[in-house]
Amino acid sequence: MTETSTRQRRLIFGALLLVLFIASLDQTIVSTALPTIVGDLGGLDHLSWVVTSYLLASTVVGPLYGKLGDLYGRKRVLQFALVLFLIGSALCGLAQSMPQLIAFRAIQGLGGGGLIVVSMAVVGDLVAPRDRGRYQGLFGGVFGVSVVAGPLLGGFFVDNLSWRWIFYINLPLGLVALGVIATAFRSRQVTTRHRIDWLGTIVLAAGLSGVILYTSLGGTSYAWDAPGMLAAISAGVALLALFALVEARAEEPILPPELFRNMTFRTTSAIQFVVGFALFGSVTFIPLYLQIVKGHTATESGLLMTPMMLGVLVTSTASGFLIARYGRYRAFPIAGTAIATVGLYLLSTLEVATATAVAAGYMLLLGLGLGLVMQVLVLAAQNAVDYRLLGVATSGSTLFRQVGGSIGVSVFGAIFTNQLGRELARRLPPGVHAPAHASPAAIQHLPSAIHTVYITAVAVALHPVFLTASAVMVVAFGLSWLLRDVPLRESAGADAPASVATANQPVRVAA
């Protein structure tokens, strides 16, 4: 490889890391600023839609971006997604009402959903699977950093500038990435005409929308058994079942059925779903413990979650280099899910009197496990399929993790709310009531006796959340044993030898 091409590759990877950072950051940075946004724009009853609109839009378009990248080349698709994301970010910063912000967040999500999927697929264009682990490890580190940096930066902007800067910060970073991609990234020329699977895209998007709306809004904005919620989940499940029939007849399906005949893809997707369910569903409650039970500010809680970020960064990077050196990846998801199981179980033992340093140690352990799992699974899925399916394999793997996380947040939220209600009813004196939902600042101003009861009830109510998450992670641990070490290809892009459709026929590594 020439010095010029090496420099170009480094520039491209730097731009991709920046793109991944701003896209994943926007999934977490908004939460800290929501109370301030409501105070400025009003519309408290629409609060949850600020998060849901982005989550919904980014999830449903992921498979489409993966397919378009396979068909027409990933450079132009990535550029389109980035421009759309930046337009949405600018509009969000200019929003003058809650409905405007919700609509602009959806536009931002339509772009953000493509940034993550296409960026990870671009690695497959440039780097052979044998060497891809070290780059995927860096991507995993970026995800870990964004989980912690999001609430921290959100709190900083709210306290020192304006909530609008949580969106404006994307503009200079995104423009730098856009410039590098335009100049350093060479895209393949497409000469074949393709038919886009619009019917499959619409059916999949509608089905996912029903499921995500039910899991995101049910139990919070609306009752689980509200007619609208029941209609959403029923329609979502029915449309997802119909999607399988549509894809079987499509000329160029958005999620080809042959993917699901691939044992490695099926296994990694199942693990991604369970890991997303257990981890992302439960990790959202760690700031709740730090802010309400331990009394830390939002900014402080973000800093206190740094050990988890460091754990993800260390193991994702280290596992990537080890995979590149030895060409084996199966051991890492097995070890990662085992470590994460222990970390989640230890988090279920947190009490009011638990030292913050001890909680930080538990978070570090969870981060160490998380860093060994997610990006390794993406690498395994990419390596197991033919190059022409690289984008859809990447988007499919990401989709299962996102849907699992969405459902997990909903399920664990219901567990926590019900347990907190029971604990408050049991611990408070007769005739005394405390809010089941209140900001950390309001809880800190409760009368001393009630405050002590309340934070104790919150700590106890978190026990079944993390304990259940630990049990779910055991399922991921069991599934990870089904994963096989398919030899990693030593060529990148279309020049790589085609992978096979099942794990029973291992890939032959080129001599």
N, C-alpha and C positions, 0 to 999 in steps of 0.2 A: 504493500500500500504506500503511495507517495505521501510526502509531507503535507502537500496541499489537501489531498483527500482526507488525511487524518485530522487536519485543522477544521475542515468543513464538517466532518462527523462530530467533532467536539462542539462546534457551534450549534449544530442541529440538536444534539442531545441537551445542551444547555437551554436552548429555546423550548424543547419539549418538557424539560423539568419545570421551567417557568410556567408554561401553559398548564401543566398538571397541577401546579401549586395554586394558581389563581382559581382554577375550576373546582378543586377539592376544598379550597378555603371558603368558597361561597356557600358550601353546605353547612358550615359551622359558625362563620363570623357574624351572621345576622342575629343569632339567638340572644347574644348579650345586649344588643341594641334595641330589641323589640319593645321593652317598656318605654324607652325614650321616643321611639318612632310613634307609638300610640299616643304619647303625650303631645307630640307635635302635630300629627295628622288626624288624630281621633280614630274612630272605627274599631273599638276594642272587640266588638263581636266578630270582626273579620281577621283577628290577629293570627289565628292558625293558618289562614290561607297564604300569608306571606311566605311561610316555609313550604306549605303543601304545593303551591303553584310551581315553585322551582323544582321540587322533588318529582312531581308528576311529569312535568315537561321534559326534564332531563332523562327520566327513566324510559319513557315511551319512545323517544327518538333514538336511543342508543343502538338498537338493532338496525335501524335504517341507515345510520351513519356507517356502521360496520359493513353493510352490504354495498353502499355507494362507494366506499373506499376500495372494496374489492373490484368493483366494476369499472370505475373511472379514474382510479389513482388517488392516493391519500393526500397529496399536497393540496390540490384544489378543494377537497372536502374539508381538510383541516383549516385552510384559510377561510372558507365560508363560515365554518362553525365559530372560529375566533372572532371574525368581524361581527357576526350576529350576537355573540356573547358581549362584546364591547359596546355595541349599540344598546343592548339591554341594560348594561351596567350604567351607561351614561343616562339613560332614561330613568332608571331607578333613583339615581342621585338627584334628578330634577323633579321627581314625583311631588305633587301638591295635595294628594288625597290618598286614602288607603286603597280604593279601587284601582287608581292609577298604578300604585306601587305593586299591587297583586298582578295586574296585567303585564307590567314591565318585568317583573320577576319571572313570569312565564316565558317571555321572550328571551331573557337571560338564560333560563333553563334549556330552551330549545338549542341554544348554542353550547352551553356547558355540557350537555349530554354527549355531544360529539367530541369535545376536547379530550375527555378521558379515554374514550374508546379508541379514537383514531391515533392519539399519541402513543398508546401502548402497541397498537398494530404497526406503527411506523418502525418501531424497533425491529419487528420481524422483517421489514424490507431491507434494513441496513446491516443487521447482525445475525450471524448463524445461531441456532438454538444452543450450540455448545458454548458459545461466548456470551449468550444473551442474559445469563443469570446475573452477571455483575451489574448490567444496566437496569434489569428489572428490580434488583435489590435497591438501587438508588431511587427508583420510582416508589417502591414500598416505603422508603424513608421519607419521601415527600408527603405521602399520605399520612404517615405518623406525625410529621411536623404540623401539618395543616389541622389535625384534630385538636392539638393543643394551642397552636398559634391563632386559630380562628377566634375563640372566645377572648383570648388575651388581646389581640389587635382590636377586636370589636370594643372591648372595654376601654382601651387607650383612646381610640378615636372619639368615642362618646364623651369621655371625661375631658379630653384636651382639644378636640376640634369640633366635629359635628358628625352625627350618624350618617350623613350623606357621604362621608369619606370612606365608609366601608365598601361603597360601590365605586367611587372615583379612583381609588387606589389601583383598580384593575386596568385603568386606561394607559398609564405610562408603561406598566409592566407588559400588558398585552401588545402594545404597539412595538415595543422592542422585540418581542417574540415574533410578531408578524413580519417585521423587517428581516430578521434572520432567516425565517422559513422561506420568504420570497427570494432571497438571494443565494442561500446555501443549499437548499433542498431541491434536488433534481427529481422530477416526477416522471414516471413511465408514460409513454404515449399510448393512447387507447384508440385502436382502429376498428374494433368490433362494435356493432350496434347491440344494445342490450334492452331487455324489457324489464322495467322495474315492477316489482310485485306490490302494486299499490293496494290491491284488495287485502293481501296478507298484512301489509303495513297498517291499514285502517283497522282491521279486525284485532290485531295484536294490541295496537294503541288503545282501542276502546276497552278491550278486556283488561289490560293492565290498569287503565284509568279507574275502572270499577273497583278493582281490588285495592288500589292505593288510596282512593277516596274513602273507602270503608275503613281501612286500617289507620289512616291518618286523622280522619275527622270523627270516627266512631268513638264513643265514650268521652269525647271532649266537647266538640262543637255540637254534636248530635248524639242522642241515645243510640246504643247498639241496635236496638230493635225498632228504631224509627222507620217508617215506611220507605223513606228515601234511601236510608242506609241499606235496608234489606234489598231494595231494588238494585242498588249499585253492586252489591256483592253477588247477587244472583245473576245479574247480567254479565258481570265480569267473569265469573266462572264458566258460564255458558259460552261466552265469546272465546275464551281461551281453549275450550274444548273444540269449538268450531274452527279455530285457527289451525289445529292439527290437520283437519280435513282439507282446509284451503291450501295449506303448504304441500300436501301430497299431490295436488293437481297443478300447482303453479309451475310455470316454465323455468323461472329463476327465483326460487323462494327466498324470502328475506332471512329465514332460519331454516336452511335445508334439512330435510328429514335425515339425510345421511349423517349429519352431525350426531344425532341421537342414537345412531347405530354404532357410534364409536365409543368403546368402553371407557377410554380415558376421558373423553369429553363428558360422558354421563357421570363419571365418578367425581371429576373436579367440579362440575356444576352442582352436584348434590352437596359436596363439602362446602362450596362457596355459599350456598343457600343457608346451610345450618350455621356456618361461622358468622355470616351476616346477621342471622336471627339472634344468635347468642351474644355476640360481641357488641354490635352496634345498638342492639336493643337494650343492653344493660349498661354500657359505658356512658350513655347519656345521663345516668343517675349519679355518676361520681361527682360532678359539680354540685348536685343537689345536696349530697352528704357534706361536701366541703363548705358550702355556703350556709346551709341551714343548721346542720348539726354542729359544725366546728366554728361557724360564725365568720368565715373569711369573705372578703369582697370578691366580686366577679373576676377582677384582675388578679387577685391573689390566688384564687382557685385555678386560674389558667396556669400560673407559674408553678403551683403545686402539682399539676399534672405533667410537668416536664419529665419526671422519671419514666412515665409510660412512653412518651415521645422518644426518649433516648433509647429505651428498650427496643422499640420498633426500628429505629435507625441502625442500631448496632447489629441486630440479628438479620434484618433484611439485607444489609450490605454484606455482612460476613457470609451469609448463606449463598448470596449471589456469586461471590468470588470462589467459594468452595465448589459450587455447581460447575462453574466455568473450568475449574481445575480438574475435577474428577469425573464430570459428566454424569453425575447421579443426583437425583432430586427427591426420591421417594421418602427418605428418612426425615426430611425437614418438616413436611406437613404432619407426620406422625409425632415427632417431638414437639412441634409447635402447638398442636391441639392438646397434647398432654400437659404442657406447661400452662397453657391458657386455662385449662380445666382447674388446675391447682390454684392459679391466680384468682379466678372467679370464686372458687370456694372460700379462699381466704378473705376476699372482699365481703362475703356473706357473714363474716364474724365481726365486722366493724361495729363498735359501740360508741357511745358518747365519750367515754373515757379513753378510747384508743388514741395513742399518740399519733400526731400527723406524720411523723417519720415512719411509723409502722405502716400506715396507709400508703405512704409513698413507696415503700418496699413492695407492697402487694401490687400496686400499679406498675412498678418496674417489671415484676414477674409477668404480669399480663401482657405488657408491651413486648417483652422478649418472645413470648409465644406467638403473638400476633404477627411479628415481623418474619416468622418462619413459614407463614401459611399463604397469605393472599397472593403475593406476586409469584410465588413458586407455582401455585395452581394455574395462574395465567400462562406461565411458561410451559407447563406440562400440556395444557390444552392447545396452545399454538404449535407445539412440536408434534402433536399427534395427528394433525390434519394436513391435508394438501395445501400448498401455498395459496391456491385460489380461494380457499375458505378461511384464510388467516383473519380477515376483518370480522366475519360473522362469528368465528370461534371466540375471538376476543370480546366482542359485544355480548355474545351469549353468556360467557363466563361472568362478565361484569353485571349483566342483567339479573342473574340469579342471586348474586350477592346483594344488590340494591333492593330487590323485592323481599329477600329474607330480612334485611335490616328494617325495612318499612313495617313488615308484619311483627317483627320482634319488638320494636318500639311500642306498638299498639298493645301487644299482649302483656309486656312487662309494665306498661303504664296502667293497665287495668288491674294487674296484680298488686301494684303499689297502692293505687287509690283505694281499693277495697280493704287492703290490710291496714292502711292508715286510718280509715274510717272506723274499723273495729277497735284498733288500739286507742284512738281518742275517746271513743264511747266507753271503753273499759277503764281508762286511767283518769279521766276528768271527773271532778266532783259532780253530783247531780245538779242540774240546772245551769252548769257552766258549759259554754260552747266555744270552740276555737275553729278558725277557718280551715277547711280541708285544702284550699288552694289560696296561697298568699305569697307575696314576694318575700325574699329573705330579709329585706329591710323592715317590713311590717312585722315579721315574726320576731325580730330582735327587740321590738318595742312592746311586746306582750308583757303583762305583769310577770314578775320573777317566777312565781309558783307555776303559772300556766306555761310560761316559756320552757321551764325545765321538763314539764310533762310533754310538751309538744315535740321538742327535739328528741326526747327519748322515744316517743311514738314513731317519729320519722326514721330514726336509726333502726328500730325493730321492724318497721314496715319494709325496709330495704333488704332485710335478711332473705325473705323468700324470692326477691327479684334476682339476686346474685346466685342464690342456691339453685334456682330453676335454670338460670343461664349456665351454671356449671354442669348440671345434668344434661342439658342440651348439647353442650360441648363434648360430652362423653360420646354422643352419637357421631359427631364429626370425627372424633378420635377413632371410632370403630370403622367409619367409612374410609378414613385415610389408609387403612391397611389394605383396602381393595385396589389402591393405586399401584400401578406397575412402573418400574424404571424403564421406559421406552428409550433406547439409545438416542442421544441428542444429535441432530444433524449438524454437519460441519460446514454446510453451505447456507447462504442466506438468499432470500427472495425466490424468484421463479427458477433460479438455477439449482435450487435444492432438490434432491430426489424426493418424489412424492411419498407422503406417509400413507399408511394403510388405514382401512376403515375400522379395524378392531384391534384391541390390545393383544389378541391371540396371534397376531402376525406382526412381530416387531419390525421397526424401521431399520433398514440396513444403512449403516454409516458409510459414506463414500470414502474410498481409500485415498 
